[in-house]
Amino acid sequence: MIRKKGNLLKGVVDAVNVTDNQTSVVRMSSFSACLILKEMGFDPILQMVCRDRNRIAIQSDILGAAALGINNILCLTGDHQKFGDHPKAKTSLTWTRSS
């Protein structure tokens, strides 16, 4: 699906914003989709939802993206998990409340 949609956008867009479990619904990781788009010649924008990651995971994903040439990252808190397909899932956002 990513390749099919990517082919439709070739020569039309400058960059592609790749969402990360939009509306708290489980989907392919934005990291994987960005790699596919990068291989196709696109300049992907990696969306990283912090709701699902702790500090170590965020730093690890940023370093991994940089190592693979993904230079654009948009960090967001993300939609509350109660709106998605796993409404009882726990958030990882507690680390943002440290004093």
Secondary structure as GFF3:
##gff-version 3
##sequence-region A 1 99
A	DSSP	alpha_helix	2	9	.	.	.	ID=ss1
A	DSSP	beta_strand	16	18	.	.	.	ID=ss2
A	DSSP	three_ten_helix	22	24	.	.	.	ID=ss3
A	DSSP	alpha_helix	30	39	.	.	.	ID=ss4
A	DSSP	beta_strand	44	49	.	.	.	ID=ss5
A	DSSP	three_ten_helix	50	52	.	.	.	ID=ss6
A	DSSP	alpha_helix	55	67	.	.	.	ID=ss7
A	DSSP	beta_strand	72	76	.	.	.	ID=ss8
A	DSSP	three_ten_helix	81	83	.	.	.	ID=ss9
A	DSSP	three_ten_helix	93	97	.	.	.	ID=ss10
###
